[in-house]
Amino acid sequence: MQFKHTLIVLGAKSSKGDFNGKPYDSTTIFYQAELQDGDNFVGQIGEQIKWGTSANFDKIKGLKFPLTAEATLEQVSNGKSMVTILKDLVLQAQTKPAN
């Protein structure tokens, strides 16, 4: 099931290389999330989600953070647990490149 959600993107990191003969290539997005309601919770936190390969990092590395983007997310299940996958990010307001 795919759905759209607005995210405040706090930052990103890229990882690409080889470890023990196994290649890896990914981008991780860090975004602002609300804490659950409760007596022992207040405020917001930074969460993370994978966003494809390191090529996605190149799309946003020169932007000024935090930024607002519309995320296309997909929930998938293997029958035991559910995972949310970040499929795409579209900037809502273009920011100037960082100097």
Z-matrix of the N, CA and C atoms (Angstrom, degrees):
N
C 1 1.432
C 2 1.525 1 108.70
N 3 1.329 2 117.40 1 123.38
C 4 1.457 3 121.85 2 177.29
C 5 1.523 4 110.19 3 -99.41
N 6 1.335 5 115.15 4 147.45
C 7 1.455 6 121.16 5 176.03
C 8 1.519 7 108.61 6 -152.57
N 9 1.336 8 115.97 7 163.10
C 10 1.464 9 121.89 8 179.53
C 11 1.522 10 109.23 9 -110.60
N 12 1.336 11 114.78 10 147.08
C 13 1.456 12 120.84 11 -178.59
C 14 1.528 13 107.82 12 -152.59
N 15 1.328 14 117.09 13 141.32
C 16 1.451 15 120.93 14 176.84
C 17 1.525 16 109.36 15 -83.80
N 18 1.336 17 115.97 16 129.55
C 19 1.464 18 122.00 17 178.88
C 20 1.514 19 110.09 18 -119.42
N 21 1.329 20 115.71 19 144.86
C 22 1.460 21 122.20 20 167.43
C 23 1.532 22 103.97 21 -96.24
N 24 1.319 23 115.94 22 108.99
C 25 1.462 24 120.97 23 -177.56
C 26 1.521 25 108.14 24 -87.52
N 27 1.337 26 116.04 25 119.92
C 28 1.458 27 122.43 26 -177.35
C 29 1.519 28 112.04 27 -87.17
N 30 1.328 29 116.68 28 -29.38
C 31 1.455 30 121.04 29 -177.87
C 32 1.512 31 110.49 30 177.26
N 33 1.329 32 115.55 31 -178.62
C 34 1.461 33 121.05 32 -179.06
C 35 1.517 34 109.41 33 -154.68
N 36 1.327 35 115.88 34 158.76
C 37 1.463 36 120.17 35 173.27
C 38 1.526 37 108.69 36 -142.31
N 39 1.307 38 114.03 37 152.30
C 40 1.450 39 122.11 38 -178.44
C 41 1.527 40 108.92 39 -115.27
N 42 1.320 41 116.90 40 142.04
C 43 1.468 42 121.91 41 176.04
C 44 1.521 43 108.57 42 -135.81
N 45 1.323 44 115.73 43 124.36
C 46 1.456 45 119.91 44 178.72
C 47 1.520 46 108.20 45 -149.84
N 48 1.311 47 115.69 46 134.35
C 49 1.454 48 119.15 47 179.34
C 50 1.510 49 111.32 48 167.81
N 51 1.338 50 113.59 49 -152.63
C 52 1.458 51 121.55 50 -176.78
C 53 1.528 52 107.61 51 -141.09
N 54 1.303 53 117.45 52 131.79
C 55 1.461 54 121.85 53 177.94
C 56 1.518 55 108.52 54 -130.56
N 57 1.317 56 115.90 55 116.90
C 58 1.469 57 122.16 56 -178.92
C 59 1.528 58 112.16 57 51.58
N 60 1.327 59 115.68 58 42.12
C 61 1.457 60 120.24 59 177.25
C 62 1.516 61 115.37 60 81.76
N 63 1.349 62 117.75 61 -0.01
C 64 1.467 63 121.00 62 178.93
C 65 1.523 64 109.07 63 -108.65
N 66 1.332 65 117.40 64 120.90
C 67 1.468 66 119.51 65 178.37
C 68 1.530 67 111.21 66 -74.14
N 69 1.328 68 114.97 67 148.67
C 70 1.466 69 120.73 68 172.79
C 71 1.525 70 108.27 69 -136.98
N 72 1.316 71 116.00 70 151.09
C 73 1.456 72 121.90 71 -176.37
C 74 1.527 73 107.76 72 -161.64
N 75 1.344 74 117.75 73 109.81
C 76 1.465 75 119.65 74 -177.29
C 77 1.523 76 111.43 75 -154.47
N 78 1.328 77 114.49 76 162.07
C 79 1.458 78 123.24 77 169.88
C 80 1.526 79 107.07 78 -122.59
N 81 1.321 80 115.94 79 135.24
C 82 1.462 81 121.69 80 175.53
C 83 1.515 82 108.11 81 -113.92
N 84 1.330 83 115.75 82 130.06
C 85 1.462 84 122.97 83 177.22
C 86 1.530 85 108.17 84 -103.06
N 87 1.329 86 116.19 85 136.15
C 88 1.459 87 122.20 86 174.80
C 89 1.527 88 107.26 87 -107.67
N 90 1.332 89 116.54 88 125.84
C 91 1.465 90 120.35 89 -175.02
C 92 1.523 91 110.66 90 -132.40
N 93 1.334 92 115.04 91 159.83
C 94 1.459 93 122.70 92 -178.83
C 95 1.523 94 109.47 93 -80.34
N 96 1.324 95 116.22 94 132.71
C 97 1.468 96 121.57 95 180.00
C 98 1.530 97 109.44 96 -134.72
N 99 1.316 98 114.86 97 149.70
C 100 1.470 99 121.22 98 177.02
C 101 1.528 100 109.30 99 -82.40
N 102 1.320 101 116.22 100 142.39
C 103 1.460 102 119.92 101 171.35
C 104 1.522 103 109.29 102 -77.02
N 105 1.309 104 116.30 103 152.28
C 106 1.461 105 120.34 104 179.11
C 107 1.514 106 110.68 105 -65.17
N 108 1.321 107 117.13 106 155.46
C 109 1.462 108 121.89 107 177.09
C 110 1.524 109 109.18 108 -69.22
N 111 1.305 110 115.79 109 141.05
C 112 1.456 111 119.56 110 176.69
C 113 1.515 112 111.09 111 166.99
N 114 1.327 113 115.17 112 167.92
C 115 1.460 114 120.80 113 -178.39
C 116 1.525 115 112.60 114 -66.67
N 117 1.339 116 117.24 115 -27.49
C 118 1.458 117 120.88 116 -175.05
C 119 1.523 118 113.30 117 -107.79
N 120 1.342 119 117.71 118 15.54
C 121 1.454 120 121.64 119 -178.09
C 122 1.524 121 109.74 120 -130.63
N 123 1.335 122 115.53 121 139.37
C 124 1.454 123 120.40 122 175.81
C 125 1.530 124 108.55 123 -156.71
N 126 1.320 125 116.84 124 140.66
C 127 1.457 126 120.58 125 173.12
C 128 1.513 127 115.52 126 93.33
N 129 1.334 128 113.81 127 -151.34
C 130 1.454 129 121.54 128 -175.65
C 131 1.518 130 110.87 129 -131.18
N 132 1.327 131 114.47 130 163.47
C 133 1.464 132 120.63 131 179.10
C 134 1.521 133 108.92 132 -138.34
N 135 1.307 134 116.42 133 171.26
C 136 1.461 135 122.19 134 172.76
C 137 1.517 136 109.01 135 -101.89
N 138 1.314 137 116.55 136 126.38
C 139 1.466 138 122.56 137 176.49
C 140 1.516 139 108.57 138 -112.08
N 141 1.313 140 116.98 139 169.23
C 142 1.453 141 120.47 140 179.44
C 143 1.526 142 111.37 141 -132.37
N 144 1.340 143 114.72 142 152.37
C 145 1.450 144 121.39 143 178.01
C 146 1.524 145 107.57 144 -150.07
N 147 1.315 146 117.69 145 141.90
C 148 1.469 147 122.33 146 177.40
C 149 1.519 148 109.48 147 -74.06
N 150 1.373 149 114.93 148 145.44
C 151 1.452 150 121.45 149 178.90
C 152 1.521 151 109.31 150 -135.62
N 153 1.288 152 117.03 151 75.68
C 154 1.460 153 121.74 152 174.82
C 155 1.516 154 113.99 153 61.45
N 156 1.341 155 115.68 154 -145.12
C 157 1.461 156 121.98 155 -174.06
C 158 1.526 157 111.69 156 -90.79
N 159 1.325 158 115.49 157 177.24
C 160 1.463 159 121.16 158 179.59
C 161 1.529 160 112.18 159 -65.69
N 162 1.318 161 118.52 160 -14.61
C 163 1.465 162 121.56 161 175.24
C 164 1.535 163 110.41 162 -61.52
N 165 1.329 164 117.88 163 -31.73
C 166 1.465 165 121.02 164 177.41
C 167 1.528 166 111.28 165 -66.76
N 168 1.327 167 116.97 166 -34.02
C 169 1.462 168 120.85 167 178.13
C 170 1.532 169 110.29 168 -60.44
N 171 1.335 170 116.13 169 -39.83
C 172 1.462 171 120.43 170 -179.92
C 173 1.529 172 112.39 171 -61.27
N 174 1.329 173 117.74 172 -26.59
C 175 1.466 174 122.16 173 -179.56
C 176 1.531 175 112.48 174 -69.17
N 177 1.341 176 117.57 175 -25.31
C 178 1.467 177 120.47 176 -172.63
C 179 1.521 178 114.63 177 -125.10
N 180 1.336 179 118.42 178 -3.42
C 181 1.463 180 119.74 179 -171.64
C 182 1.526 181 114.38 180 -63.57
N 183 1.330 182 118.89 181 -25.17
C 184 1.460 183 120.77 182 -179.15
C 185 1.514 184 114.55 183 -92.14
N 186 1.327 185 117.34 184 5.07
C 187 1.462 186 120.60 185 -177.47
C 188 1.518 187 111.72 186 -87.71
N 189 1.320 188 115.46 187 161.56
C 190 1.465 189 121.33 188 177.70
C 191 1.530 190 108.47 189 -90.19
N 192 1.316 191 116.79 190 129.83
C 193 1.464 192 122.83 191 -178.15
C 194 1.514 193 109.77 192 -108.17
N 195 1.345 194 117.35 193 152.54
C 196 1.463 195 128.70 194 0.49
C 197 1.526 196 110.78 195 -73.33
N 198 1.346 197 115.43 196 158.06
C 199 1.453 198 121.36 197 177.35
C 200 1.523 199 108.98 198 -135.92
N 201 1.324 200 115.34 199 157.89
C 202 1.458 201 121.20 200 -179.93
C 203 1.520 202 108.31 201 -103.94
N 204 1.333 203 116.47 202 132.73
C 205 1.457 204 121.25 203 -178.71
C 206 1.516 205 110.34 204 -141.97
N 207 1.326 206 114.94 205 151.51
C 208 1.461 207 120.00 206 172.08
C 209 1.521 208 107.05 207 -91.95
N 210 1.319 209 115.41 208 122.08
C 211 1.461 210 121.56 209 -178.24
C 212 1.523 211 109.99 210 -101.25
N 213 1.317 212 115.05 211 137.42
C 214 1.461 213 120.76 212 168.49
C 215 1.518 214 105.88 213 -99.44
N 216 1.313 215 115.66 214 117.45
C 217 1.456 216 122.82 215 -176.92
C 218 1.524 217 109.63 216 -115.63
N 219 1.323 218 115.81 217 153.72
C 220 1.456 219 120.61 218 177.39
C 221 1.519 220 108.87 219 -135.16
N 222 1.320 221 116.18 220 132.31
C 223 1.457 222 121.37 221 175.49
C 224 1.522 223 108.22 222 -100.35
N 225 1.336 224 115.28 223 127.83
C 226 1.460 225 121.28 224 178.60
C 227 1.523 226 108.35 225 -131.00
N 228 1.317 227 115.44 226 158.17
C 229 1.458 228 120.90 227 -178.27
C 230 1.524 229 109.82 228 -137.02
N 231 1.322 230 115.40 229 149.44
C 232 1.461 231 120.70 230 173.46
C 233 1.531 232 110.68 231 -102.40
N 234 1.319 233 116.72 232 10.78
C 235 1.453 234 122.15 233 -178.94
C 236 1.519 235 113.03 234 98.93
N 237 1.332 236 116.92 235 -17.71
C 238 1.461 237 120.92 236 178.78
C 239 1.524 238 112.17 237 -116.59
N 240 1.333 239 115.85 238 -38.53
C 241 1.458 240 119.14 239 -178.93
C 242 1.525 241 110.21 240 -139.68
N 243 1.332 242 114.75 241 157.32
C 244 1.454 243 121.09 242 -178.59
C 245 1.525 244 108.99 243 -108.58
N 246 1.332 245 115.95 244 142.80
C 247 1.456 246 122.79 245 179.64
C 248 1.524 247 108.17 246 -129.24
N 249 1.337 248 116.61 247 141.60
C 250 1.460 249 121.69 248 175.38
C 251 1.523 250 107.85 249 -103.86
N 252 1.334 251 115.85 250 129.23
C 253 1.460 252 122.87 251 -178.40
C 254 1.519 253 108.77 252 -114.01
N 255 1.328 254 116.91 253 132.79
C 256 1.459 255 122.17 254 174.72
C 257 1.521 256 107.62 255 -84.87
N 258 1.335 257 116.35 256 114.18
C 259 1.465 258 121.74 257 -177.23
C 260 1.528 259 111.99 258 -90.39
N 261 1.361 260 117.36 259 -38.77
C 262 1.456 261 120.25 260 -177.03
C 263 1.517 262 110.64 261 -159.61
N 264 1.331 263 115.58 262 153.94
C 265 1.466 264 123.39 263 174.17
C 266 1.520 265 108.00 264 -126.37
N 267 1.334 266 116.72 265 131.70
C 268 1.457 267 122.14 266 175.89
C 269 1.523 268 107.13 267 -124.44
N 270 1.326 269 116.13 268 120.57
C 271 1.461 270 120.30 269 -178.80
C 272 1.517 271 110.14 270 -63.76
N 273 1.338 272 116.42 271 136.00
C 274 1.463 273 120.52 272 178.11
C 275 1.511 274 111.45 273 -86.50
N 276 1.307 275 116.96 274 -36.63
C 277 1.457 276 121.79 275 178.77
C 278 1.516 277 106.90 276 -133.12
N 279 1.308 278 116.69 277 120.45
C 280 1.468 279 120.36 278 -179.46
C 281 1.516 280 109.71 279 -65.13
N 282 1.320 281 116.36 280 131.69
C 283 1.462 282 121.10 281 177.11
C 284 1.521 283 108.21 282 -106.47
N 285 1.305 284 115.30 283 155.77
C 286 1.469 285 120.31 284 178.85
C 287 1.523 286 108.90 285 -74.94
N 288 1.331 287 117.82 286 145.18
C 289 1.471 288 120.51 287 176.65
C 290 1.519 289 110.51 288 -60.16
N 291 1.322 290 114.52 289 144.85
C 292 1.469 291 119.83 290 177.60
C 293 1.521 292 109.43 291 -69.72
N 294 1.322 293 116.40 292 146.01
C 295 1.480 294 120.70 293 179.28
C 296 1.495 295 111.36 294 -89.56
